[in-house]
Amino acid sequence: MSDINIAEAKEKIFSRGFLDINVDPSLDLFAVIEKLKKEKNAILLAHYYQDADIQDIADYIGDSLGLAQEAEKTQADIIVFAGVHFMAETAKILNPDKKVLLPDLNAGCSLADSAPAPEFAKFKEKYPGHIVISYINCSAEIKALSDIICTSSNAEKIIESLPKEQKIIFAPDKNLGAYLSKKTGRQMVLWNGACMVHEIFSLEKITKLKIRHPKAKVIAHPECEDAVLRIADYIGSTTGLLKFSQKDDAEEYIVVTESGILHQMQIASPNKTFIPAPPTNNCACNDCPHMKLNTLEKLYLCMKYELPEIVMNKQLLTASKKPIERMLEISRKYGL
């Protein structure tokens, strides 16, 4: 690859929306990325739903809670986030003075997009006296309108930490909110949002798959629809699903969440079989198209040119940080 300068790289990013630069196919991307990490004192954080190659080269792999906790405590000068936009935003909110990079700015989130801030602000006005708990899968603008942020790992504890008489709005995921209402016995006002990946799982196909694999346990993420959750043997966060599959004595699992987690499950339990749950479309498994926008090539270029960078105004940074800090404080209290 012939090198280009920063100005040219910026032009390509802002005109095309991503790093549209050819990379020499003979380049050992694993080696050069490791070298760039050391040279720039950069840390690479990756979500479980990233491609296996990115997971393998990451300094830390986790779910939204773990990634937020890791971002909060890092001493690195540069945070490279292999995930989606709201995750990189969260890292920037927790580290306003650090450079935070996202390999592809187009890596968004259907759930975050389902809650536009202006509409949510009007929705919130209808329910005075309610505390807003927002799932971390939301924009910085929604975080700024919230009182506490949660993840699927800590949401139950966060809800239970509030007085029983406290009225709650839960946003943006209606499926997770409905599941938490059942678990905690709290009637919450739910914003009507959902994740395109978790909503597309087919109950009929999972049932047929269970017939073909009668000994397999169904493990599901709480963002799934209630009909799917009702047939699950275990419901938990991405990390919760991983830990359950390690400790449980079954040999087969039908995994009802984004298929990227299967890579870590297989590493942790090489003698077990993990079957991705089928969606309603004709694909064999469920991949998040946003998560999969990040590639090793884009990751390399992102680190080389230190672009695209997450940039936020100070007022939004300050307003959105408070509910995240409250989440982290409650998580520490409960040892999460």
C-alpha positions as CSV (number, residue, x, y, z in Angstrom):
1,M,0.0,0.0,0.0
2,S,1.3,3.4,-0.9
3,D,1.1,5.6,2.2
4,I,-1.2,8.6,2.2
5,N,-1.1,11.6,4.5
6,I,-3.5,12.5,7.3
7,A,-5.3,15.1,5.2
8,E,-6.0,12.6,2.4
9,A,-7.1,10.0,5.0
10,K,-9.5,12.6,6.6
11,E,-10.9,13.4,3.2
12,K,-11.6,9.8,2.4
13,I,-13.3,9.3,5.8
14,F,-15.5,12.3,5.7
15,S,-16.4,11.9,2.0
16,R,-17.0,8.1,2.1
17,G,-18.0,7.6,5.7
18,F,-15.2,5.0,6.3
19,L,-11.6,4.3,5.5
20,D,-11.8,3.5,1.8
21,I,-8.1,2.8,1.4
22,N,-6.6,-0.4,-0.1
23,V,-4.3,-2.4,2.2
24,D,-1.5,-4.5,0.9
25,P,-2.8,-8.1,1.2
26,S,0.7,-9.4,2.0
27,L,0.8,-7.3,5.2
28,D,0.8,-9.2,8.5
29,L,-2.1,-7.3,10.1
30,F,-1.8,-9.0,13.4
31,A,1.9,-8.0,13.7
32,V,1.5,-4.4,12.6
33,I,-1.5,-3.8,14.8
34,E,0.4,-5.2,17.8
35,K,3.3,-2.9,16.9
36,L,1.0,0.1,16.6
37,K,-0.5,-0.6,20.0
38,K,2.9,-0.5,21.6
39,E,4.1,2.5,19.7
40,K,1.0,4.6,20.4
41,N,0.3,3.3,23.9
42,A,-3.1,2.3,22.6
43,I,-5.6,-0.3,24.0
44,L,-7.9,-2.3,21.8
45,L,-11.3,-3.0,23.4
46,A,-13.5,-5.4,21.5
47,H,-17.1,-6.6,22.0
48,Y,-18.0,-10.3,22.0
49,Y,-19.9,-9.8,18.7
50,Q,-16.8,-8.7,16.7
51,D,-15.2,-11.0,14.1
52,A,-13.0,-13.8,15.6
53,D,-9.8,-12.2,14.2
54,I,-10.5,-8.9,16.0
55,Q,-11.4,-10.8,19.2
56,D,-8.1,-12.6,19.0
57,I,-6.0,-9.5,18.8
58,A,-7.9,-7.4,21.4
59,D,-6.5,-6.5,24.7
60,Y,-9.9,-6.9,26.3
61,I,-13.0,-8.7,25.1
62,G,-16.3,-8.2,26.9
63,D,-19.9,-7.1,27.0
64,S,-21.1,-3.5,27.5
65,L,-20.6,-3.5,31.3
66,G,-17.1,-4.9,31.1
67,L,-16.1,-2.7,28.3
68,A,-17.3,0.4,30.1
69,Q,-15.4,-0.7,33.3
70,E,-12.3,-1.3,31.3
71,A,-12.6,2.1,29.5
72,E,-13.0,3.8,32.9
73,K,-9.7,2.5,34.3
74,T,-7.4,2.3,31.3
75,Q,-4.1,4.2,31.4
76,A,-3.7,4.1,27.6
77,D,-3.4,7.3,25.6
78,I,-5.6,6.0,22.8
79,I,-8.6,3.8,23.1
80,V,-9.5,1.9,19.9
81,F,-13.0,0.5,20.2
82,A,-13.9,-2.5,18.0
83,G,-17.6,-2.3,18.5
84,V,-20.4,0.1,17.6
85,H,-20.8,3.8,17.8
86,F,-22.6,4.1,21.2
87,M,-19.8,1.9,22.8
88,A,-17.0,4.2,21.5
89,E,-19.1,7.2,22.7
90,T,-19.3,5.7,26.2
91,A,-15.5,5.3,26.2
92,K,-15.1,8.9,25.2
93,I,-17.6,10.1,27.9
94,L,-15.6,8.3,30.5
95,N,-12.3,9.6,29.0
96,P,-12.9,13.1,27.6
97,D,-9.2,13.9,27.4
98,K,-8.2,10.7,25.6
99,K,-8.4,10.0,21.9
100,V,-11.1,7.4,21.2
101,L,-11.1,5.7,17.8
102,L,-13.8,3.6,16.0
103,P,-12.6,1.7,12.9
104,D,-15.9,2.4,11.0
105,L,-18.1,5.4,11.9
106,N,-21.0,3.6,10.1
107,A,-21.0,0.9,12.8
108,G,-24.2,2.0,14.4
109,C,-26.9,0.2,16.4
110,S,-30.5,-0.5,15.4
111,L,-31.6,-0.3,19.1
112,A,-29.9,3.0,19.7
113,D,-31.5,4.3,16.5
114,S,-34.9,3.3,17.7
115,A,-34.8,6.1,20.4
116,P,-34.4,9.5,18.8
117,A,-33.6,12.0,21.5
118,P,-36.2,14.7,20.6
119,E,-39.0,12.2,20.6
120,F,-37.8,10.6,23.8
121,A,-37.6,14.0,25.5
122,K,-41.3,14.6,24.7
123,F,-42.1,11.0,25.9
124,K,-40.3,11.7,29.2
125,E,-42.3,14.8,29.8
126,K,-45.5,12.8,29.9
127,Y,-44.3,10.9,33.1
128,P,-43.2,13.4,35.8
129,G,-41.8,11.9,38.9
130,H,-40.3,8.9,37.0
131,I,-36.6,8.0,37.1
132,V,-35.2,7.2,33.6
133,I,-33.1,4.0,33.4
134,S,-31.6,3.6,30.0
135,Y,-30.0,0.5,28.6
136,I,-26.4,1.4,27.5
137,N,-27.3,0.6,23.9
138,C,-28.4,4.2,23.3
139,S,-27.0,7.5,22.0
140,A,-25.1,10.0,24.2
141,E,-28.1,12.3,23.8
142,I,-30.4,9.6,25.4
143,K,-27.9,9.1,28.1
144,A,-28.0,12.8,28.9
145,L,-31.8,12.5,29.3
146,S,-31.4,9.6,31.7
147,D,-30.8,9.2,35.5
148,I,-29.1,5.9,35.4
149,I,-27.6,3.8,32.7
150,C,-27.7,0.0,32.9
151,T,-26.5,-3.1,31.0
152,S,-28.1,-6.5,30.8
153,S,-25.5,-7.6,33.4
154,N,-26.5,-5.1,36.0
155,A,-30.0,-3.9,35.1
156,E,-31.8,-6.1,37.7
157,K,-29.6,-4.9,40.5
158,I,-30.0,-1.3,39.5
159,I,-33.8,-1.5,39.4
160,E,-33.8,-3.3,42.8
161,S,-31.5,-0.6,44.3
162,L,-34.4,2.0,43.9
163,P,-37.2,2.3,46.4
164,K,-40.2,0.2,45.5
165,E,-42.5,3.2,45.2
166,Q,-40.1,4.9,42.7
167,K,-41.7,5.2,39.3
168,I,-39.4,4.2,36.4
169,I,-39.2,4.8,32.7
170,F,-37.1,2.1,31.0
171,A,-35.6,2.7,27.6
172,P,-34.9,1.9,24.8
173,D,-35.4,-1.9,24.7
174,K,-39.0,-3.0,25.2
175,N,-38.1,-6.7,25.3
176,L,-35.4,-6.3,28.0
177,G,-37.7,-3.9,29.9
178,A,-40.5,-6.5,29.8
179,Y,-38.2,-9.2,31.0
180,L,-36.9,-7.0,33.9
181,S,-40.5,-6.2,34.9
182,K,-41.2,-9.9,35.3
183,K,-38.0,-10.5,37.2
184,T,-38.3,-7.6,39.6
185,G,-42.0,-7.3,39.9
186,R,-41.7,-3.6,39.0
187,Q,-44.2,-2.1,36.6
188,M,-42.1,0.2,34.3
189,V,-43.1,2.6,31.5
190,L,-41.3,1.1,28.5
191,W,-40.1,2.9,25.4
192,N,-41.0,1.0,22.2
193,G,-37.5,0.2,20.9
194,A,-35.8,-3.1,20.0
195,C,-32.7,-4.7,18.6
196,M,-33.0,-5.9,15.0
197,V,-30.8,-9.0,15.7
198,H,-32.6,-10.2,18.8
199,E,-36.1,-9.6,17.4
200,I,-35.5,-11.7,14.3
201,F,-35.0,-15.1,16.0
202,S,-37.6,-17.6,14.9
203,L,-39.4,-19.5,17.7
204,E,-40.6,-22.1,15.2
205,K,-37.1,-22.8,13.9
206,I,-35.6,-22.9,17.4
207,T,-38.3,-25.4,18.4
208,K,-37.4,-27.6,15.4
209,L,-33.7,-27.3,16.2
210,K,-34.4,-28.4,19.7
211,I,-36.2,-31.5,18.4
212,R,-33.1,-32.4,16.3
213,H,-30.9,-31.7,19.4
214,P,-33.0,-32.9,22.4
215,K,-30.1,-32.7,24.8
216,A,-29.2,-29.1,23.9
217,K,-30.0,-26.3,26.3
218,V,-31.4,-23.1,24.9
219,I,-29.6,-20.1,26.3
220,A,-30.9,-16.6,25.4
221,H,-30.2,-12.9,25.8
222,P,-33.0,-10.9,27.4
223,E,-33.3,-8.6,24.4
224,C,-35.1,-11.5,22.7
225,E,-38.9,-11.5,22.4
226,D,-40.9,-13.1,25.3
227,A,-42.0,-16.1,23.3
228,V,-38.3,-17.1,22.7
229,L,-37.4,-16.4,26.3
230,R,-40.1,-18.7,27.6
231,I,-38.5,-21.7,26.0
232,A,-35.0,-20.8,27.3
233,D,-33.2,-22.9,29.9
234,Y,-31.1,-19.9,30.8
235,I,-31.5,-16.2,30.2
236,G,-28.5,-13.8,30.7
237,S,-26.2,-11.1,29.4
238,T,-23.6,-12.0,26.9
239,T,-21.1,-12.6,29.6
240,G,-23.7,-14.5,31.6
241,L,-24.3,-16.8,28.7
242,L,-20.6,-17.4,28.3
243,K,-20.1,-18.2,32.0
244,F,-23.2,-20.5,32.1
245,S,-21.9,-22.5,29.2
246,Q,-18.6,-23.0,31.0
247,K,-20.0,-24.1,34.3
248,D,-23.0,-26.0,33.1
249,D,-22.7,-29.8,32.5
250,A,-24.6,-29.9,29.2
251,E,-22.7,-30.8,26.0
252,E,-24.8,-28.9,23.5
253,Y,-26.2,-25.4,23.5
254,I,-28.5,-23.5,21.2
255,V,-27.3,-19.9,21.5
256,V,-30.0,-17.2,21.0
257,T,-27.9,-14.1,20.6
258,E,-25.5,-12.6,18.1
259,S,-23.3,-15.4,16.8
260,G,-20.0,-13.6,17.6
261,I,-20.1,-14.9,21.1
262,L,-19.7,-18.5,19.9
263,H,-16.0,-17.9,19.2
264,Q,-15.3,-17.3,22.9
265,M,-17.7,-20.1,24.0
266,Q,-15.8,-22.6,21.8
267,I,-12.4,-21.4,23.1
268,A,-13.6,-21.7,26.7
269,S,-15.3,-25.1,26.1
270,P,-13.6,-26.8,23.1
271,N,-15.4,-30.1,23.8
272,K,-18.9,-28.7,23.7
273,T,-21.1,-27.9,20.7
274,F,-22.6,-24.4,20.2
275,I,-25.4,-24.0,17.7
276,P,-26.4,-20.5,16.6
277,A,-30.1,-20.0,16.8
278,P,-31.8,-19.5,13.4
279,P,-33.5,-16.2,12.5
280,T,-36.7,-15.8,10.5
281,N,-34.7,-15.0,7.4
282,N,-32.8,-17.6,5.3
283,C,-29.4,-17.1,7.0
284,A,-27.8,-19.9,9.0
285,C,-27.2,-17.6,12.0
286,N,-27.8,-14.1,13.3
287,D,-25.0,-11.5,12.7
288,C,-25.2,-7.9,13.6
289,P,-24.5,-6.0,10.3
290,H,-23.2,-3.0,12.3
291,M,-20.8,-5.0,14.4
292,K,-19.4,-6.8,11.4
293,L,-18.5,-3.5,9.6
294,N,-15.3,-3.5,11.6
295,T,-12.5,-5.5,9.9
296,L,-8.8,-6.1,10.6
297,E,-8.0,-3.8,7.6
298,K,-10.1,-1.0,8.9
299,L,-8.6,-1.5,12.4
300,Y,-5.1,-1.3,11.1
301,L,-5.8,1.9,9.1
302,C,-7.7,3.4,12.1
303,M,-4.7,2.9,14.3
304,K,-2.2,4.0,11.7
305,Y,-3.9,7.3,10.9
306,E,-5.6,7.7,14.3
307,L,-9.0,8.2,12.5
308,P,-12.0,8.2,12.6
309,E,-12.0,9.8,16.1
310,I,-15.0,10.2,18.3
311,V,-15.6,13.9,19.0
312,M,-18.3,15.2,21.3
313,N,-19.1,18.7,22.7
314,K,-18.3,19.3,26.4
315,Q,-21.9,19.9,27.5
316,L,-23.0,16.6,26.1
317,L,-20.0,14.8,27.6
318,T,-20.8,16.2,31.1
319,A,-24.5,15.5,30.9
320,S,-24.1,11.9,29.7
321,K,-21.3,11.0,32.1
322,K,-23.4,11.4,35.3
323,P,-25.8,8.5,34.6
324,I,-22.9,6.2,33.5
325,E,-21.0,7.0,36.7
326,R,-24.1,6.2,38.7
327,M,-24.3,2.8,36.9
328,L,-20.6,2.0,37.7
329,E,-21.1,3.1,41.3
330,I,-24.0,0.7,41.8
331,S,-22.2,-2.1,40.0
332,R,-19.2,-1.7,42.3
333,K,-21.5,-1.8,45.3
334,Y,-22.9,-5.1,44.2
335,G,-19.6,-6.5,43.1
336,L,-20.7,-6.7,39.4
